Amino acid sequence: VGVDLARVKNPPAGAIAIVADILDPAVAARVQSELGGRADLVTSDLAPKLTGIAARDEARSRELIDCALGFAITMLKPGAAMVVKLFMGAQFKDIVDSFKRHFGNVEVTRTKASRPGSSELYIVAREFRG
Ligand SMILES: C[S@@+](CC[C@H](N)C(=O)[O-])C[C@H]1O[C@@H](n2cnc3c(N)ncnc32)[C@H](O)[C@@H]1O
């Protein structure tokens, strides 16, 4: 089950693509009803439309990460996992700490697919405390 502001043109068989704003508190209930229960994994590559104003872009990114974490807390089974894309910035340590409060095992990693020089990182959080 996926959520995005944009419509997914050809979702793969078995996938449910909900067009909605993740900041809308009603979305979690819709996802849970489609899933029929709690999730084993929540992934997020949410990103705001960039304005080029660094402080504003960073604040909007942080808002989406906080929202994704809050969403996962209502959605995950105890022991479950979450993977989140983020960009290195001033709030990085604070963001990682917020994941450590809810998961027993939190790693930060890069993928080979990221562009060389990109500040793109992934938080891989396991052992959701529930
Ligand atoms: C980096 S793109 C990833 C898109 C898609 N997952 C993919 O791999 O092609 C970031 C996505 O975040 C979505 N997004 C940004 N803010 C959102 C919000 N408040 N609620 C839902 N989706 C949002 C955008 O519409 C955009 O599609």
The ligand as an SDF file (V2000), in Angstrom:
LIG
                    3D

 27 29  0  0  0  0  0  0  0  0999 V2000
   11.6000   11.5600   -4.3740 C   0  0  0  0  0  0  0  0  0  0  0  0
    9.9120   11.5260   -4.9510 S   0  0  0  0  0  0  0  0  0  0  0  0
    9.6200    9.7950   -4.8770 C   0  0  0  0  0  0  0  0  0  0  0  0
    8.5090    9.3570   -5.7260 C   0  0  0  0  0  0  0  0  0  0  0  0
    8.3030    7.8480   -5.8790 C   0  0  0  0  0  0  0  0  0  0  0  0
    8.3340    7.1620   -4.6100 N   0  0  0  0  0  0  0  0  0  0  0  0
    9.3110    7.2880   -6.8270 C   0  0  0  0  0  0  0  0  0  0  0  0
   10.1900    6.5280   -6.4220 O   0  0  0  0  0  0  0  0  0  0  0  0
    9.1950    7.6010   -8.0030 O   0  0  0  0  0  0  0  0  0  0  0  0
    9.1040   12.2240   -3.5600 C   0  0  0  0  0  0  0  0  0  0  0  0
    7.6070   12.0590   -3.5670 C   0  0  0  0  0  0  0  0  0  0  0  0
    7.0750   12.5950   -2.3390 O   0  0  0  0  0  0  0  0  0  0  0  0
    5.7480   12.9690   -2.6290 C   0  0  0  0  0  0  0  0  0  0  0  0
    5.2270   13.8390   -1.5660 N   0  0  0  0  0  0  0  0  0  0  0  0
    5.7350   15.0290   -1.1560 C   0  0  0  0  0  0  0  0  0  0  0  0
    4.9980   15.5330   -0.1510 N   0  0  0  0  0  0  0  0  0  0  0  0
    3.9910   14.6390    0.0700 C   0  0  0  0  0  0  0  0  0  0  0  0
    2.8960   14.5940    0.9860 C   0  0  0  0  0  0  0  0  0  0  0  0
    2.6860   15.5870    1.8660 N   0  0  0  0  0  0  0  0  0  0  0  0
    2.0760   13.5190    0.9620 N   0  0  0  0  0  0  0  0  0  0  0  0
    2.2880   12.5150    0.0680 C   0  0  0  0  0  0  0  0  0  0  0  0
    3.3100   12.4910   -0.8270 N   0  0  0  0  0  0  0  0  0  0  0  0
    4.1500   13.5450   -0.8240 C   0  0  0  0  0  0  0  0  0  0  0  0
    5.8620   13.6800   -3.9720 C   0  0  0  0  0  0  0  0  0  0  0  0
    4.6150   13.7420   -4.6180 O   0  0  0  0  0  0  0  0  0  0  0  0
    6.8890   12.7960   -4.6910 C   0  0  0  0  0  0  0  0  0  0  0  0
    6.2490   11.8620   -5.5410 O   0  0  0  0  0  0  0  0  0  0  0  0
  1  2  1  0
  2  3  1  0
  2 10  1  0
  3  4  1  0
  4  5  1  0
  5  6  1  0
  5  7  1  0
  7  8  2  0
  7  9  1  0
 10 11  1  0
 11 12  1  0
 11 26  1  0
 12 13  1  0
 13 14  1  0
 13 24  1  0
 14 15  1  0
 14 23  1  0
 15 16  2  0
 16 17  1  0
 17 18  1  0
 17 23  2  0
 18 19  1  0
 18 20  2  0
 20 21  1  0
 21 22  2  0
 22 23  1  0
 24 25  1  0
 24 26  1  0
 26 27  1  0
M  CHG  2   2   1   9  -1
M  END
$$$$
